[in-house]
C-alpha cells in the first residue's frame, strides 16, 4: 500500500515536471531532484515532522489531488507582509527619523535668547526646520517602540507619539540647545543622550537651589557695589551674565570632587573683577584698592589696568573641603591671546606633577562671542588640544555670549551660524543655554565637568546672555543697538527672576533673600574700609608666583654680585659628546646620519664643537644637573637645516626612535623635544605659559625661519616684551630665530632684529645702573634691569653659555637669540671645547686678538652676526690685518658699554664704523648708534665717523675695510650701478 501510494504521488510529481513546457509544473521540481524528492516523501510518510513545513504542505496537497502548480504555497512564517504591516514599519521609521532630527536640529528652535529678540543660530529664522515637522498622517496616540538611540523613555521601552514629541521638545527645544551629533563616536553620543534625555535629568534639590541663589546674589551685589562707589570708572562689569559666577564655581566644585587640585583660568576683561572676587575669592580689599585715584602707573602691580591683572590663590573648596589652587592669568586687550598661554601653564603643572591624564590640573577658558568666532588663535589653540606634547587633557570653554561685539552686530561679525562652530573641528560638544535659566546653566555645567572627567576632551558652554551696559560703563550702546537696549532696560536681572521663582516654590522666603543681599553688602562695605589701608605688594597680582625661587621677600638672591661662570668640567662635556655621537646598535639609521654621527665623534676627538654640539653640551649638562629642558617648534627634532637630529628614526620600523640626550645619565631630568603644529601664535603662547610655571626649567621655542615669528607678534609684544613691567611676571623663555642673508630671498633672511631691539627698555644715554644700591657688577645689573636680552651668537661656545646662563641667573629674563644658518656648518665657526670648560662664561663681545693696537690701526669695524666671518676673510685677502680691527658684539642688548669702552682705548686714532648686512632701516644700527655714541663720549678720539653700510658684496666690504665707504644710500647706489645685489 505504501509503495503504491508513494509511487502514485511521485509519478504525479514527475508529471508536473513533464508539464513544465506548458508553464503549469511545480517550478522547483526537476529531473535531477527526483531522487531527493522521493526520499523526502518516504520520510514524510513515516513522520510528517521529519521534513520542512513547506514540504509537508506540498506532499499533503499533492496527495489530495491538487492541480499542477497549486501544490506549493509559502508557509505562514514567510508569507509576504500585508500592506498594513508595511505602513506600520514606515511609521516606526518616521518616528526614529523624527527623534534623530530633534537630536540634530532641536537646538535651532530652542529658546536661548533671554531678550527674545535674536536667534542664536543666525542661519535659522523663526520657523521650525522641516525635519522637525510631524507627518500629519501619523496618529499621535499610537504607541511606538523606542530605538536604542534615545534615552527619553527611561525605564519605558515604548511611548505614544505625543509623549515622544513632548519629551524631545523638553530636552532639546527649551532653554538648552545641544550640538553633539557631529561627533563620530557612538559611545560619546550615547553618553550625552543619557545626560540630557533621561527623565528628570535636570532636577535640583532645594539645598542646591539655595546655594545657587546665594552665589547669584553675590555676583550681582558685587557689581552693584562697584557701580555705587565708582559710577564713572570703567570696570567691564558682568551685568547681564551674572550666572557666570555660580557656573564657574559649580564646575570647580565638581572637578574638585573628581580630584582636580589646580585650575588655570584665562579670560577677557569683562567680568574679571567679579571672577577674582567671587570665584578665586581674592580678598576684596586688594581688588577695591585698585580704584584708588591716587594710584600711580609706576606702582608695583599697577602697570596695567585692574581688569587685565591676574592672580594666584590657594584656598579650601567649601563643597569638597579639599585644598585647591586657582590662577587667573593676566591678559591684555587682545582678548583671546591668553588662550595658548593658559594651556601651556596648565600643561606644565600637569607635567611637573607627573600627571599624564590631566587628573590634577585643568584649564578653564572664558571667551566673548565675537572674539571666539573672530580671532584665529582660538582655532590654533583648539588644534593643540590633542597633540601629545601640548594636550591638557580637556579644557572647559565658557562663552559669555552677549550677542554683540563692541558695537558690531553678529550678523556682520561672523559667517558661521553660531559663534561656537570653530569648536567642531575637534569634535567638542557644544551646550547652548539661556543664561536667564540658572538651573539649566547648572545642569549644563555638570555635564561639561563630567564630560571632561570621563573623556578628557574639550567641551564648550555657550551662555547666551546680554550686556546691560555698553562695551564699558562709559559707553552709550543706544547709538548702535537702540532696539536691543530698549528691551534690556525693561528686562529684570536674573537674580530677581530666580529669587521670585524660589519664593513661589517655597524654597526660600522674601526675608531670606533680602538677608542674603544685606549680608554680602556688609562684606563689601567692610572690605572698602580695609582697602584704604592696603599696601600694594607685587605678590598680590602674580598669576605664577615662584616662592621657592625668590627667597628674599619676593626678590632674587644676589649673594653673588657678578655674572655666573657657566663652564662645565671637561669630562662631563666629553661624556655628553659621546652620547650625542652614538645610537644603540639595534637602531637602523639613515646613511646620512651615520656620517653626521661619525663627524661628531671626529670633532670630539679633535677637541672642537660645531653649533649642534654646543647646543647639545648646554642641554645635556642642564639635564644632568636636574633641570628640565623643553625645545618646541616647527621641525625642531631634526632642525630646519638638518643640523640637530635630537630624535633619530629607525629606517625599518615605524615609530621606533631614539633621543640621545634623553640618555645622558641615570637620574637626569626629562628632555622634551617636540615638533609643533604649523602655528607660531598658538605654540609660542603655549611655550610662554609653560615657562611661567617653573623657573628651574629651560623652555625654548624655535622658529622655522626667523621671520616666521611675525605671526606671533602679539605674544611677543603683549606678553614677552612687556609682561614684567605690566604684570610683575618674569619668564626665562628662549626664542631661537634663524637670521642671516644667505641668498634665500626676503622671506627667509631677516628675523627682524630691529623689532626686538626697539622693544628694549634700556636708556641709550646713560651707562649707570638704575639701582646702584644693590651693589651689583654692571653686567649683572644691566641684565636685572632689562626687559629682555637680545644676542646674536656666532660661536658654539657662546650659544652653550647663553643657554646655561638662563638657568644660572638668580632671576629670569626672556632671551632672544639670532641663530645662524650657514654658520651651522661653517668651518671657521667652531669652538674649542676648552671654551666651554670650568672658568669660562658667555662672551658679550669678541675683541680682535689678531689686529695690532695704537696708531697703526686706522679703522675699527663694529659688527654682529655672521658678517664678521666675511669681513675677516676679506681683511686677510687684502692684507689689512694690522690696519683694521673687527669687533664682534654678541650681546647687543643690554649693550656691553664696559667692554666696548675698554676696547676703544686700544685704538685712540681709529675711525669707528658700524657694518651690517641688513639695510640701514633694519638690523641693529638704529639701536647701537646712540649706544656707541654714549660709549665714545667718555673718551677723546682723533676722528669719529659714524657710517653704516650693508655687506653682501665684495665691493662694499672693501670700501669698509679701506675706510672709503660712504653712507648706506651711496653704497646701495654704487652696487645698483654695478648690478651687484645680495
BADO-710531 format. One record per residue (C-alpha): x, y, z; residue in three letters. Coordinates in steps of 0.2 Angstrom, whole numbers, padded with zeros to 4 digits, always signed. Last residue first. Layout:
<markols>
XYZALA...
</markols>
This chain:
<markols>
+0363+0452-0012UNK+0364+0463-0027UNK+0378+0468-0039UNK+0371+0476-0055UNK+0386+0488-0055UNK+0375+0503-0055UNK+0365+0495-0041UNK+0380+0492-0031UNK+0385+0511-0032UNK+0368+0516-0027UNK+0367+0505-0012UNK+0384+0511-0006UNK+0378+0529-0008UNK+0362+0525+0002UNK+0372+0516+0015UNK+0383+0531+0019UNK+0400+0532+0012UNK+0413+0518+0012UNK+0431+0524+0009UNK+0438+0517+0025UNK+0449+0503+0017UNK+0439+0489+0026UNK+0423+0497+0023UNK+0426+0500+0005UNK+0432+0483+0003UNK+0417+0476+0011UNK+0406+0486-0001UNK+0414+0480-0016UNK+0415+0462-0011UNK+0396+0461-0010UNK+0384+0455+0004UNK+0388+0468+0017UNK+0377+0483+0021UNK+0383+0500+0026UNK+0383+0511+0041UNK+0393+0527+0045UNK+0398+0536+0061UNK+0414+0545+0059UNK+0425+0548+0074UNK+0442+0556+0072UNK+0456+0560+0084UNK+0447+0552+0099UNK+0443+0558+0116UNK+0435+0546+0128UNK+0418+0546+0138UNK+0408+0552+0123UNK+0413+0536+0114UNK+0402+0525+0124UNK+0387+0536+0123UNK+0389+0537+0104UNK+0390+0518+0103UNK+0374+0517+0112UNK+0366+0530+0101UNK+0371+0521+0085UNK+0368+0503+0093UNK+0349+0503+0092UNK+0346+0511+0074UNK+0361+0500+0068UNK+0355+0483+0074UNK+0346+0477+0058UNK+0334+0486+0048UNK+0332+0504+0042UNK+0350+0504+0036UNK+0348+0489+0026UNK+0354+0472+0034UNK+0372+0465+0031UNK+0379+0476+0045UNK+0395+0487+0047UNK+0397+0500+0061UNK+0412+0511+0059UNK+0424+0520+0070UNK+0439+0529+0064UNK+0455+0525+0073UNK+0467+0536+0082UNK+0464+0531+0100UNK+0463+0512+0096UNK+0467+0502+0112UNK+0455+0514+0122UNK+0441+0508+0111UNK+0442+0491+0119UNK+0438+0497+0136UNK+0424+0507+0130UNK+0416+0492+0121UNK+0419+0481+0135UNK+0411+0492+0148UNK+0396+0498+0137UNK+0390+0480+0134UNK+0373+0485+0127UNK+0359+0476+0136UNK+0356+0472+0122UNK+0368+0468+0108UNK+0376+0453+0117UNK+0387+0446+0103UNK+0396+0462+0098UNK+0410+0457+0086UNK+0425+0469+0085UNK+0435+0470+0069UNK+0451+0480+0069UNK+0458+0486+0053UNK+0476+0492+0050UNK+0486+0477+0056UNK+0476+0464+0047UNK+0474+0474+0031UNK+0482+0461+0019UNK+0468+0462+0007UNK+0464+0443+0007UNK+0465+0443+0026UNK+0453+0458+0028UNK+0441+0449+0016UNK+0441+0433+0026UNK+0438+0443+0042UNK+0424+0454+0035UNK+0415+0438+0029UNK+0417+0430+0046UNK+0411+0445+0055UNK+0396+0446+0043UNK+0390+0431+0053UNK+0382+0441+0067UNK+0387+0457+0074UNK+0398+0472+0068UNK+0410+0485+0074UNK+0423+0490+0062UNK+0438+0499+0069UNK+0448+0509+0056UNK+0466+0516+0056UNK+0475+0504+0067UNK+0493+0509+0067UNK+0490+0522+0080UNK+0488+0510+0094UNK+0484+0492+0093UNK+0488+0477+0082UNK+0475+0465+0075UNK+0475+0447+0078UNK+0466+0447+0095UNK+0451+0457+0089UNK+0438+0458+0103UNK+0423+0446+0104UNK+0410+0455+0115UNK+0397+0448+0127UNK+0407+0432+0129UNK+0397+0420+0140UNK+0407+0411+0153UNK+0423+0401+0156UNK+0430+0395+0172UNK+0426+0377+0170UNK+0425+0371+0152UNK+0416+0378+0137UNK+0430+0387+0128UNK+0441+0372+0131UNK+0429+0363+0119UNK+0437+0373+0105UNK+0424+0382+0096UNK+0418+0381+0078UNK+0413+0394+0066UNK+0428+0394+0055UNK+0422+0378+0046UNK+0405+0384+0043UNK+0392+0370+0046UNK+0379+0379+0057UNK+0387+0396+0052UNK+0377+0395+0036UNK+0361+0396+0046UNK+0364+0406+0062UNK+0354+0410+0077UNK+0348+0427+0082UNK+0344+0423+0100UNK+0330+0432+0110UNK+0331+0428+0129UNK+0317+0432+0141UNK+0323+0437+0158UNK+0323+0426+0174UNK+0331+0430+0190UNK+0346+0422+0200UNK+0355+0419+0184UNK+0362+0401+0182UNK+0347+0394+0172UNK+0347+0407+0158UNK+0366+0407+0159UNK+0366+0389+0153UNK+0358+0394+0137UNK+0369+0409+0134UNK+0385+0399+0138UNK+0382+0385+0125UNK+0376+0398+0112UNK+0393+0407+0116UNK+0403+0391+0114UNK+0395+0386+0098UNK+0401+0403+0090UNK+0392+0417+0081UNK+0378+0422+0094UNK+0367+0437+0090UNK+0360+0441+0107UNK+0345+0451+0113UNK+0341+0450+0132UNK+0324+0455+0139UNK+0315+0468+0150UNK+0332+0475+0156UNK+0336+0480+0174UNK+0342+0463+0180UNK+0353+0460+0165UNK+0361+0478+0166UNK+0364+0475+0185UNK+0373+0458+0180UNK+0384+0467+0168UNK+0387+0482+0179UNK+0393+0472+0194UNK+0379+0473+0208UNK+0379+0484+0223UNK+0360+0483+0225UNK+0360+0501+0230UNK+0366+0505+0212UNK+0348+0503+0206UNK+0346+0511+0189UNK+0363+0506+0183UNK+0374+0519+0175UNK+0378+0519+0157UNK+0366+0533+0152UNK+0360+0540+0135UNK+0355+0523+0127UNK+0342+0520+0141UNK+0337+0502+0142UNK+0319+0496+0139UNK+0322+0485+0124UNK+0307+0484+0112UNK+0316+0493+0098UNK+0330+0480+0099UNK+0317+0466+0096UNK+0310+0475+0081UNK+0327+0479+0074UNK+0332+0460+0074UNK+0318+0457+0061UNK+0322+0438+0059UNK+0329+0443+0042UNK+0333+0431+0028UNK+0319+0418+0024UNK+0305+0428+0015UNK+0317+0441+0008UNK+0327+0430-0003UNK+0337+0414+0000UNK+0353+0422-0004UNK+0361+0419+0014UNK+0356+0435+0022UNK+0355+0430+0041UNK+0344+0425+0054UNK+0337+0409+0062UNK+0327+0414+0077UNK+0328+0404+0094UNK+0317+0412+0107UNK+0321+0407+0125UNK+0308+0409+0139UNK+0315+0414+0156UNK+0299+0422+0161UNK+0296+0435+0174UNK+0279+0442+0178UNK+0277+0459+0188UNK+0261+0461+0177UNK+0264+0476+0167UNK+0283+0479+0168UNK+0286+0460+0169UNK+0275+0456+0154UNK+0281+0470+0142UNK+0292+0461+0130UNK+0286+0443+0132UNK+0267+0446+0135UNK+0260+0460+0124UNK+0274+0462+0111UNK+0280+0444+0109UNK+0263+0436+0111UNK+0255+0448+0098UNK+0270+0446+0086UNK+0266+0428+0084UNK+0263+0429+0065UNK+0279+0439+0065UNK+0289+0425+0072UNK+0290+0417+0055UNK+0304+0430+0051UNK+0317+0419+0060UNK+0314+0404+0050UNK+0307+0388+0057UNK+0305+0397+0073UNK+0312+0390+0089UNK+0304+0390+0106UNK+0315+0386+0121UNK+0310+0382+0139UNK+0324+0379+0151UNK+0317+0374+0168UNK+0320+0380+0186UNK+0309+0395+0184UNK+0293+0383+0184UNK+0275+0388+0179UNK+0279+0403+0168UNK+0289+0394+0156UNK+0275+0383+0151UNK+0264+0398+0148UNK+0277+0405+0136UNK+0278+0388+0127UNK+0259+0389+0124UNK+0260+0407+0118UNK+0274+0402+0106UNK+0263+0387+0100UNK+0247+0397+0097UNK+0255+0412+0088UNK+0268+0402+0079UNK+0257+0388+0071UNK+0262+0374+0060UNK+0259+0361+0073UNK+0274+0358+0084UNK+0289+0346+0083UNK+0294+0341+0101UNK+0309+0340+0111UNK+0306+0336+0129UNK+0320+0331+0140UNK+0317+0323+0157UNK+0329+0327+0171UNK+0344+0315+0174UNK+0343+0301+0186UNK+0354+0290+0175UNK+0365+0299+0163UNK+0364+0306+0146UNK+0350+0295+0139UNK+0337+0308+0135UNK+0350+0317+0125UNK+0352+0303+0113UNK+0333+0303+0108UNK+0329+0287+0099UNK+0315+0282+0088UNK+0304+0267+0083UNK+0288+0275+0076UNK+0288+0264+0060UNK+0302+0251+0060UNK+0314+0250+0045UNK+0323+0266+0044UNK+0323+0269+0063UNK+0321+0287+0067UNK+0333+0299+0077UNK+0326+0312+0088UNK+0339+0326+0093UNK+0345+0327+0075UNK+0352+0345+0076UNK+0359+0350+0059UNK+0346+0346+0047UNK+0343+0365+0042UNK+0326+0366+0049UNK+0331+0356+0064UNK+0329+0337+0066UNK+0318+0337+0082UNK+0315+0356+0080UNK+0304+0354+0064UNK+0291+0368+0069UNK+0293+0372+0087UNK+0297+0366+0104UNK+0313+0363+0115UNK+0309+0359+0133UNK+0323+0356+0146UNK+0320+0350+0163UNK+0334+0355+0175UNK+0341+0341+0186UNK+0360+0345+0184UNK+0362+0331+0171UNK+0348+0339+0161UNK+0357+0355+0162UNK+0373+0347+0156UNK+0364+0339+0141UNK+0356+0354+0135UNK+0371+0365+0135UNK+0383+0352+0128UNK+0369+0348+0115UNK+0368+0366+0109UNK+0387+0367+0108UNK+0387+0351+0098UNK+0374+0357+0086UNK+0384+0373+0083UNK+0400+0364+0080UNK+0412+0358+0093UNK+0431+0356+0094UNK+0443+0344+0105UNK+0449+0334+0090UNK+0442+0318+0096UNK+0426+0326+0099UNK+0426+0333+0081UNK+0428+0316+0075UNK+0414+0309+0085UNK+0403+0322+0078UNK+0408+0318+0061UNK+0404+0300+0063UNK+0387+0305+0070UNK+0384+0315+0054UNK+0391+0302+0043UNK+0379+0289+0050UNK+0365+0301+0049UNK+0367+0302+0030UNK+0366+0283+0030UNK+0350+0283+0038UNK+0348+0273+0055UNK+0344+0256+0059UNK+0344+0255+0078UNK+0350+0239+0085UNK+0367+0246+0088UNK+0360+0259+0100UNK+0365+0277+0094UNK+0381+0287+0095UNK+0388+0305+0094UNK+0377+0313+0107UNK+0382+0300+0120UNK+0400+0303+0116UNK+0398+0322+0116UNK+0389+0321+0133UNK+0403+0311+0140UNK+0416+0323+0133UNK+0407+0338+0141UNK+0406+0329+0158UNK+0425+0325+0157UNK+0429+0343+0153UNK+0420+0350+0168UNK+0407+0363+0164UNK+0408+0382+0161UNK+0394+0394+0166UNK+0403+0406+0177UNK+0389+0417+0184UNK+0388+0436+0181UNK+0394+0445+0196UNK+0386+0451+0213UNK+0384+0433+0220UNK+0374+0434+0236UNK+0361+0442+0225UNK+0346+0431+0229UNK+0331+0437+0219UNK+0316+0446+0226UNK+0300+0440+0233UNK+0304+0445+0251UNK+0321+0436+0249UNK+0318+0418+0244UNK+0314+0421+0226UNK+0314+0404+0218UNK+0305+0395+0232UNK+0290+0407+0231UNK+0289+0407+0212UNK+0272+0415+0210UNK+0263+0412+0193UNK+0247+0423+0192UNK+0256+0437+0202UNK+0244+0451+0207UNK+0246+0451+0226UNK+0264+0446+0225UNK+0269+0463+0219UNK+0263+0471+0235UNK+0252+0486+0237UNK+0249+0492+0254UNK+0230+0491+0260UNK+0225+0504+0272UNK+0210+0512+0262UNK+0206+0494+0256UNK+0200+0490+0274UNK+0186+0502+0273UNK+0180+0495+0256UNK+0182+0477+0263UNK+0170+0481+0277UNK+0157+0489+0265UNK+0158+0474+0253UNK+0155+0462+0267UNK+0140+0472+0273UNK+0133+0471+0255UNK+0135+0452+0256UNK+0125+0451+0271UNK+0112+0463+0265UNK+0108+0453+0249UNK+0107+0437+0259UNK+0095+0445+0271UNK+0084+0451+0257UNK+0083+0433+0250UNK+0079+0425+0267UNK+0066+0438+0271UNK+0057+0435+0254UNK+0057+0417+0259UNK+0066+0402+0251UNK+0062+0385+0244UNK+0043+0389+0244UNK+0041+0387+0226UNK+0035+0405+0224UNK+0050+0411+0234UNK+0061+0400+0223UNK+0054+0408+0207UNK+0055+0426+0213UNK+0073+0423+0218UNK+0076+0417+0201UNK+0069+0432+0192UNK+0077+0444+0204UNK+0094+0436+0202UNK+0092+0436+0183UNK+0090+0454+0182UNK+0073+0461+0176UNK+0072+0467+0157UNK+0065+0484+0154UNK+0081+0492+0151UNK+0087+0477+0141UNK+0072+0479+0129UNK+0076+0497+0125UNK+0094+0491+0123UNK+0091+0479+0109UNK+0080+0491+0100UNK+0093+0505+0101UNK+0109+0495+0096UNK+0121+0507+0088UNK+0119+0524+0097UNK+0109+0515+0111UNK+0125+0507+0117UNK+0132+0523+0126UNK+0149+0519+0133UNK+0156+0525+0150UNK+0152+0508+0158UNK+0161+0498+0145UNK+0156+0490+0129UNK+0139+0497+0134UNK+0130+0492+0150UNK+0117+0478+0152UNK+0126+0465+0141UNK+0116+0451+0136UNK+0115+0432+0138UNK+0118+0416+0129UNK+0130+0406+0139UNK+0138+0394+0127UNK+0147+0380+0136UNK+0160+0372+0126UNK+0169+0355+0129UNK+0187+0349+0126UNK+0192+0331+0129UNK+0197+0321+0144UNK+0184+0308+0141UNK+0176+0305+0158UNK+0182+0320+0169UNK+0180+0332+0154UNK+0162+0325+0151UNK+0158+0326+0170UNK+0163+0344+0171UNK+0153+0348+0155UNK+0138+0338+0161UNK+0138+0347+0177UNK+0140+0364+0169UNK+0125+0361+0158UNK+0115+0356+0173UNK+0120+0372+0182UNK+0115+0383+0167UNK+0098+0375+0166UNK+0096+0379+0184UNK+0101+0397+0181UNK+0088+0400+0167UNK+0092+0418+0162UNK+0108+0412+0154UNK+0099+0403+0141UNK+0110+0388+0137UNK+0120+0382+0122UNK+0130+0366+0125UNK+0143+0362+0112UNK+0151+0345+0111UNK+0170+0346+0106UNK+0173+0336+0090UNK+0190+0344+0087UNK+0185+0355+0072UNK+0168+0357+0080UNK+0175+0370+0091UNK+0175+0383+0077UNK+0156+0382+0077UNK+0154+0392+0093UNK+0149+0409+0087UNK+0134+0400+0079UNK+0128+0400+0061UNK+0145+0404+0054UNK+0149+0419+0044UNK+0154+0430+0058UNK+0153+0449+0063UNK+0141+0456+0051UNK+0126+0446+0058UNK+0134+0446+0075UNK+0130+0465+0076UNK+0145+0476+0080UNK+0146+0489+0093UNK+0159+0481+0104UNK+0154+0463+0099UNK+0136+0458+0101UNK+0125+0443+0106UNK+0132+0445+0124UNK+0138+0427+0123UNK+0149+0424+0138UNK+0157+0409+0131UNK+0163+0396+0143UNK+0177+0383+0137UNK+0181+0368+0148UNK+0198+0361+0143UNK+0202+0343+0141UNK+0218+0333+0143UNK+0230+0347+0143UNK+0237+0342+0126UNK+0253+0350+0120UNK+0266+0336+0119UNK+0254+0323+0113UNK+0244+0334+0102UNK+0225+0333+0106UNK+0221+0351+0112UNK+0234+0359+0101UNK+0222+0361+0087UNK+0210+0370+0098UNK+0223+0383+0102UNK+0226+0387+0084UNK+0207+0389+0081UNK+0206+0401+0095UNK+0222+0410+0089UNK+0212+0414+0074UNK+0201+0428+0082UNK+0184+0431+0075UNK+0172+0417+0081UNK+0178+0417+0099UNK+0181+0436+0099UNK+0163+0440+0094UNK+0156+0428+0107UNK+0167+0433+0121UNK+0178+0419+0129UNK+0182+0411+0146UNK+0194+0397+0146UNK+0195+0385+0161UNK+0211+0374+0162UNK+0214+0358+0172UNK+0226+0351+0184UNK+0227+0335+0194UNK+0218+0322+0183UNK+0225+0328+0167UNK+0229+0311+0161UNK+0248+0311+0161UNK+0251+0319+0178UNK+0269+0318+0183UNK+0266+0333+0194UNK+0279+0343+0184UNK+0270+0338+0168UNK+0252+0343+0174UNK+0258+0360+0180UNK+0267+0362+0164UNK+0252+0358+0154UNK+0241+0370+0163UNK+0254+0384+0160UNK+0255+0380+0142UNK+0236+0379+0140UNK+0234+0396+0149UNK+0247+0404+0137UNK+0238+0396+0122UNK+0221+0405+0127UNK+0229+0422+0133UNK+0229+0429+0116UNK+0210+0428+0115UNK+0205+0445+0120UNK+0219+0456+0114UNK+0216+0468+0127UNK+0230+0461+0138UNK+0228+0446+0149UNK+0235+0441+0166UNK+0232+0423+0170UNK+0219+0419+0183UNK+0226+0405+0195UNK+0217+0395+0207UNK+0224+0382+0219UNK+0213+0369+0228UNK+0213+0362+0245UNK+0199+0350+0248UNK+0183+0353+0259UNK+0173+0346+0244UNK+0160+0360+0243UNK+0169+0373+0253UNK+0184+0372+0242UNK+0199+0376+0253UNK+0210+0390+0247UNK+0226+0394+0237UNK+0227+0410+0227UNK+0235+0416+0211UNK+0232+0432+0202UNK+0230+0441+0185UNK+0228+0459+0180UNK+0218+0465+0165UNK+0203+0472+0174UNK+0214+0482+0185UNK+0223+0492+0172UNK+0241+0488+0169UNK+0257+0493+0177UNK+0248+0493+0193UNK+0256+0478+0202UNK+0271+0489+0208UNK+0266+0507+0207UNK+0273+0516+0191UNK+0255+0518+0185UNK+0251+0529+0200UNK+0237+0525+0212UNK+0230+0541+0219UNK+0213+0538+0212UNK+0211+0522+0222UNK+0201+0510+0212UNK+0214+0497+0213UNK+0211+0497+0232UNK+0195+0488+0229UNK+0203+0472+0222UNK+0215+0470+0237UNK+0201+0475+0249UNK+0190+0461+0242UNK+0202+0447+0247UNK+0204+0436+0231UNK+0190+0423+0232UNK+0195+0414+0216UNK+0177+0413+0211UNK+0169+0428+0220UNK+0181+0442+0220UNK+0193+0437+0206UNK+0178+0432+0195UNK+0169+0448+0199UNK+0185+0458+0194UNK+0187+0448+0178UNK+0169+0451+0172UNK+0173+0458+0155UNK+0192+0459+0154UNK+0195+0443+0144UNK+0198+0426+0152UNK+0210+0413+0156UNK+0209+0402+0171UNK+0221+0389+0177UNK+0214+0377+0190UNK+0224+0366+0202UNK+0218+0352+0213UNK+0207+0341+0202UNK+0202+0325+0211UNK+0184+0322+0204UNK+0176+0331+0218UNK+0187+0345+0214UNK+0181+0345+0196UNK+0163+0345+0203UNK+0166+0360+0214UNK+0176+0369+0201UNK+0162+0367+0188UNK+0150+0373+0201UNK+0160+0389+0205UNK+0162+0393+0187UNK+0143+0392+0184UNK+0139+0401+0200UNK+0150+0416+0193UNK+0144+0415+0175UNK+0126+0417+0181UNK+0129+0436+0182UNK+0128+0437+0163UNK+0118+0453+0161UNK+0129+0463+0172UNK+0146+0456+0172UNK+0156+0473+0174UNK+0169+0480+0162UNK+0176+0491+0177UNK+0177+0508+0169UNK+0175+0521+0182UNK+0162+0535+0182UNK+0150+0526+0195UNK+0164+0522+0207UNK+0156+0518+0224UNK+0138+0514+0218UNK+0143+0505+0202UNK+0156+0495+0212UNK+0143+0490+0225UNK+0130+0485+0211UNK+0143+0474+0203UNK+0147+0465+0219UNK+0129+0463+0223UNK+0125+0454+0207UNK+0139+0441+0209UNK+0135+0439+0227UNK+0116+0437+0224UNK+0119+0424+0211UNK+0130+0414+0223UNK+0117+0414+0236UNK+0103+0409+0223UNK+0114+0394+0218UNK+0117+0389+0236UNK+0098+0390+0239UNK+0094+0379+0223UNK+0107+0366+0228UNK+0099+0364+0245UNK+0082+0363+0237UNK+0087+0348+0227UNK+0089+0350+0208UNK+0081+0340+0194UNK+0089+0342+0176UNK+0089+0324+0172UNK+0071+0321+0177UNK+0068+0309+0163UNK+0084+0304+0154UNK+0087+0314+0138UNK+0101+0326+0144UNK+0114+0315+0152UNK+0109+0299+0143UNK+0110+0307+0126UNK+0127+0314+0130UNK+0134+0297+0134UNK+0125+0289+0119UNK+0134+0302+0108UNK+0151+0298+0117UNK+0149+0280+0114UNK+0144+0282+0096UNK+0159+0292+0091UNK+0160+0302+0076UNK+0154+0318+0085UNK+0143+0328+0073UNK+0128+0323+0083UNK+0134+0334+0098UNK+0125+0351+0097UNK+0114+0353+0112UNK+0102+0368+0114UNK+0096+0371+0132UNK+0082+0383+0137UNK+0068+0373+0129UNK+0070+0365+0112UNK+0081+0349+0115UNK+0075+0341+0131UNK+0058+0347+0133UNK+0054+0346+0115UNK+0060+0328+0114UNK+0049+0324+0129UNK+0034+0332+0121UNK+0037+0323+0104UNK+0039+0306+0112UNK+0024+0309+0123UNK+0013+0313+0108UNK+0020+0298+0098UNK+0015+0286+0112UNK+0029+0278+0121UNK+0038+0262+0121UNK+0053+0254+0131UNK+0049+0263+0147UNK+0064+0263+0160UNK+0070+0280+0154UNK+0059+0283+0139UNK+0069+0298+0133UNK+0085+0288+0132UNK+0087+0288+0113UNK+0097+0279+0100UNK+0091+0262+0106UNK+0075+0264+0097UNK+0059+0267+0106UNK+0044+0256+0102UNK+0030+0266+0096UNK+0012+0269+0104UNK-0001+0277+0093UNK-0009+0292+0101UNK-0002+0305+0090UNK-0008+0295+0074UNK+0003+0299+0060UNK-0005+0306+0044UNK+0000+0324+0048UNK+0018+0319+0047UNK+0027+0328+0061UNK+0038+0344+0057UNK+0055+0343+0065UNK+0064+0339+0049UNK+0056+0354+0040UNK+0065+0366+0052UNK+0053+0375+0063UNK+0052+0394+0059UNK+0060+0409+0067UNK+0074+0412+0056UNK+0089+0400+0057UNK+0105+0404+0049UNK+0110+0416+0063UNK+0108+0402+0076UNK+0107+0411+0092UNK+0091+0419+0086UNK+0088+0436+0092UNK+0074+0446+0100UNK+0068+0435+0115UNK+0079+0445+0127UNK+0084+0430+0137UNK+0089+0422+0120UNK+0090+0403+0120UNK+0073+0397+0117UNK+0077+0381+0107UNK+0072+0381+0089UNK+0089+0378+0081UNK+0094+0367+0096UNK+0082+0354+0091UNK+0092+0351+0075UNK+0102+0335+0077UNK+0094+0327+0092UNK+0077+0333+0086UNK+0080+0326+0069UNK+0086+0309+0076UNK+0070+0308+0086UNK+0060+0312+0070UNK+0070+0299+0060UNK+0065+0286+0073UNK+0047+0291+0072UNK+0047+0291+0053UNK+0055+0273+0053UNK+0041+0267+0065UNK+0028+0274+0054UNK+0036+0266+0039UNK+0036+0249+0048UNK+0017+0251+0052UNK+0014+0255+0034UNK+0022+0239+0028UNK+0012+0229+0041UNK-0005+0237+0034UNK+0000+0232+0016UNK+0001+0214+0020UNK+0018+0206+0024UNK+0024+0192+0012UNK+0022+0175+0019UNK+0037+0168+0027UNK+0030+0161+0044UNK+0013+0157+0036UNK+0021+0144+0025UNK+0023+0148+0006UNK+0012+0139-0006UNK+0015+0123-0015UNK+0003+0111-0023UNK-0005+0123-0034UNK+0006+0122-0050UNK-0002+0106-0056UNK-0019+0103-0049UNK-0021+0097-0030UNK-0025+0079-0029UNK-0026+0076-0010UNK-0009+0068-0011UNK-0002+0083-0020UNK-0009+0094-0006UNK-0002+0084+0008UNK+0015+0082-0001UNK+0016+0101-0004UNK+0011+0106+0014UNK+0023+0094+0022UNK+0037+0100+0010UNK+0034+0118+0016UNK+0034+0113+0034UNK+0051+0106+0032UNK+0053+0087+0033UNK+0054+0075+0048UNK+0038+0082+0056UNK+0027+0071+0044UNK+0035+0055+0051UNK+0034+0039+0041UNK+0025+0046+0025UNK+0036+0061+0026UNK+0052+0050+0026UNK+0046+0042+0010UNK+0042+0059+0003UNK+0059+0066+0007UNK+0067+0051-0002UNK+0057+0054-0017UNK+0061+0072-0018UNK+0080+0069-0017UNK+0078+0055-0030UNK+0068+0067-0041UNK+0080+0082-0040UNK+0089+0079-0056UNK+0073+0078-0066UNK+0067+0095-0060UNK+0055+0101-0047UNK+0056+0119-0040UNK+0044+0127-0053UNK+0029+0115-0050UNK+0023+0112-0067UNK+0010+0123-0076UNK+0020+0133-0088UNK+0016+0121-0103UNK+0034+0116-0105UNK+0035+0112-0087UNK+0022+0099-0089UNK+0035+0085-0088UNK+0039+0091-0070UNK+0021+0090-0065UNK+0020+0073-0072UNK+0035+0068-0061UNK+0026+0074-0046UNK+0011+0064-0050UNK+0023+0049-0053UNK+0029+0053-0035UNK+0011+0053-0028UNK+0007+0037-0037UNK+0023+0028-0032UNK+0020+0033-0014UNK+0003+0027-0014UNK+0008+0010-0022UNK+0023+0008-0011UNK+0014+0012+0004UNK+0000+0000+0000UNK
</markols>
